[in-house]
């Protein structure tokens, strides 16, 4: 398993994040759920740093961002207090954006498409979605009631609601019932929409083109 993680870090990261999408609803609410949420976040952080380590980016930057975020998550897991959530979320947002940059550099570093680079396409998308969701969490702490929803419109939006908003915006599906209502929160959502379109247009299309060229070269050699 460890050797597979070293050879296919993007696959492990993508699988863990997709598992998180299914597990997070069960972790919301209650002291035990919050503690498990923090522990799971620490595990994801480790996988993110591992993905950065396998890319052309600087590993020490990932460790520098991941270490204090891990400490804050541990404190939240032990105390059950969410007072440190905006601070850990800010560090995680920066780390996830940096990891997304690292994986994009990894995918575009050469003209050879490996299996792990294909997994990196999905892992990068989820990293950006997570990064914006953490950014929304930070801004909600700075400016309360920046987001509203069909259910409990005046309440604070949960992590799962903000992650749902992030995924629907990044993928341009527009299915979310969570809506930004403050000017800067709307600006953040618009930037994420541009990032999603740019990612598909620039990165995914280039990788698909490289994959087609690679297969055509193999067929010619035959």
C-alpha positions in Angstrom: 0.0 0.0 0.0 2.8 2.4 0.9 4.6 1.7 -2.4 1.4 2.3 -4.3 1.0 5.6 -2.5 4.5 6.6 -3.5 3.9 5.6 -7.1 0.3 6.9 -7.4 0.0 9.8 -4.8 -2.6 11.6 -6.9 -4.8 8.5 -7.1 -4.7 8.1 -3.3 -5.5 11.8 -2.8 -8.4 11.8 -5.2 -9.9 8.7 -3.6 -9.5 10.1 -0.1 -11.2 13.4 -1.1 -14.1 11.6 -2.8 -14.5 9.5 0.3 -14.5 12.7 2.3 -17.5 14.0 0.3 -19.4 10.9 1.5 -18.2 10.9 5.1 -18.4 14.6 5.9 -22.2 14.7 6.3 -21.9 12.0 9.0 -19.2 14.0 10.8 -21.2 17.3 11.0 -22.8 17.9 14.4 -21.8 16.6 17.8 -18.4 16.7 19.6 -17.4 13.2 18.3 -18.2 14.2 14.7 -16.2 17.4 15.0 -13.2 15.5 16.4 -13.4 12.9 13.6 -13.7 15.8 11.1 -10.4 17.2 12.4 -8.6 13.9 12.4 -9.8 13.2 8.8 -8.6 16.7 7.8 -5.1 15.8 9.2 -5.0 12.7 7.1 -6.0 14.6 4.0 -3.3 17.2 4.7 -0.7 14.4 4.8 -1.8 13.2 1.4 -1.7 16.8 0.0 1.9 17.2 1.2 2.7 13.8 -0.3 1.3 14.9 -3.6 3.3 18.1 -3.5 6.4 16.1 -2.8 5.9 14.1 -6.0 5.6 17.3 -8.1 8.2 19.9 -9.3 7.0 22.3 -6.5 8.9 22.9 -3.3 8.1 20.3 -0.7 9.2 22.6 2.2 6.4 25.1 1.3 3.8 22.3 1.7 5.3 21.3 5.0 5.5 24.9 6.2 1.8 25.3 5.5 0.7 21.9 6.6 2.4 21.7 9.9 0.6 24.6 11.7 -2.7 23.6 10.1 -2.2 20.1 11.5 -1.5 21.5 15.0 -4.6 23.6 14.9 -6.7 20.7 13.8 -5.3 18.5 16.6 -6.3 21.2 19.1 -9.8 21.3 17.7 -10.0 17.5 17.8 -9.0 17.5 21.5 -10.9 20.5 22.7 -14.0 20.2 20.4 -13.8 24.0 20.1 -14.3 25.5 16.6 -12.8 28.9 17.6 -9.6 28.0 15.7 -11.5 26.9 12.5 -11.0 30.1 10.5 -7.2 30.0 11.2 -6.8 26.4 10.2 -9.1 26.9 7.2 -6.9 29.8 6.0 -3.8 27.7 6.2 -5.5 24.8 4.5 -6.8 27.1 1.7 -3.3 28.3 0.9 -1.9 24.8 1.1 -4.6 23.4 -1.2 -4.1 26.2 -3.8 -0.4 25.6 -3.7 -0.9 21.8 -4.1 -3.2 22.5 -7.1 -0.5 24.6 -8.7 2.0 21.8 -7.9 -0.1 19.1 -9.6 -0.7 21.3 -12.6 3.1 21.8 -12.9 3.5 18.1 -12.5 1.0 17.3 -15.3 2.5 19.8 -17.7 6.2 19.2 -16.9 6.7 16.9 -20.0 4.9 15.4 -23.0 4.4 11.9 -21.5 1.1 11.1 -19.9 1.3 8.7 -17.0 -1.5 7.0 -15.1 -0.9 9.1 -12.1 -1.1 12.3 -14.1 -4.6 11.2 -15.3 -5.6 10.8 -11.6 -4.0 14.2 -11.0 -6.6 15.7 -13.3 -9.3 14.8 -10.9 -7.2 15.4 -7.8 -6.4 18.9 -8.9 -10.1 19.7 -9.5 -11.0 18.5 -6.0 -8.1 20.4 -4.4 -9.3 23.7 -6.0 -12.9 23.0 -4.8 -11.6 22.3 -1.3 -9.4 25.4 -1.4 -12.3 27.7 -2.3 -14.6 26.0 0.3 -12.0 26.8 3.0 -11.7 30.4 1.6 -15.5 30.7 2.0 -15.2 29.4 5.6 -12.7 32.1 6.4 -14.7 34.9 4.8 -17.8 33.7 6.6 -16.0 34.1 9.9 -14.8 37.6 8.9 -18.2 38.7 7.5 -21.1 36.7 9.0 -24.1 36.1 6.8 -22.1 36.3 3.6 -23.9 33.2 2.3 -27.6 32.2 2.5 -29.5 29.1 1.7 -33.0 27.7 1.1 -32.8 26.0 4.5 -32.2 28.3 7.6 -31.3 31.3 5.4 -30.1 33.4 8.4 -27.9 30.7 9.8 -24.2 30.1 9.5 -23.4 27.9 6.5 -21.9 24.5 7.4 -18.7 23.1 5.8 -20.7 20.7 3.7 -22.9 23.5 2.3 -19.8 25.6 1.4 -18.1 22.6 -0.2 -21.3 21.9 -2.2 -21.3 25.6 -3.3 -17.7 25.3 -4.3 -18.2 22.1 -6.4 -21.2 23.5 -8.2 -19.4 26.7 -9.1 -16.2 25.1 -10.1 -18.0 22.6 -12.3 -20.3 25.3 -13.6 -23.4 23.2 -13.0 -25.1 25.9 -11.0 -27.2 23.5 -8.9 -26.4 24.9 -5.5 -29.1 26.3 -3.2 -26.4 28.1 -1.3 -26.0 31.7 -2.5 -23.5 34.4 -1.8 -25.2 37.7 -0.8 -22.4 40.0 0.2 -20.4 41.8 -2.5 -17.0 40.2 -1.8 -18.4 36.7 -1.3 -20.0 37.1 -4.8 -16.6 38.2 -6.1 -15.0 35.0 -4.7 -17.7 32.9 -6.4 -17.1 34.6 -9.7 -13.3 34.0 -9.5 -14.0 30.3 -8.8 -16.2 30.1 -11.8 -13.5 31.6 -14.0 -11.0 29.2 -12.5 -13.2 26.2 -13.3 -13.7 27.2 -16.9 -9.9 28.0 -17.3 -8.9 24.7 -15.8 -11.0 22.7 -18.2 -10.1 24.8 -21.2 -6.3 25.0 -20.6 -5.2 22.0 -18.6 -7.7 19.2 -19.3 -7.9 20.0 -23.1 -4.1 20.0 -23.3 -3.8 16.7 -21.6 -6.4 15.1 -23.8 -4.6 16.5 -26.9 -1.3 15.1 -25.6 -2.9 11.7 -24.9 -4.3 11.6 -28.5 -1.0 12.5 -30.0 0.7 9.8 -27.9 -1.7 7.1 -29.1 -1.3 8.2 -32.7 2.5 7.9 -32.3 2.1 4.4 -30.9 -0.2 3.4 -33.8 2.3 4.7 -36.4 5.1 2.7 -34.9 3.0 -0.4 -35.2 
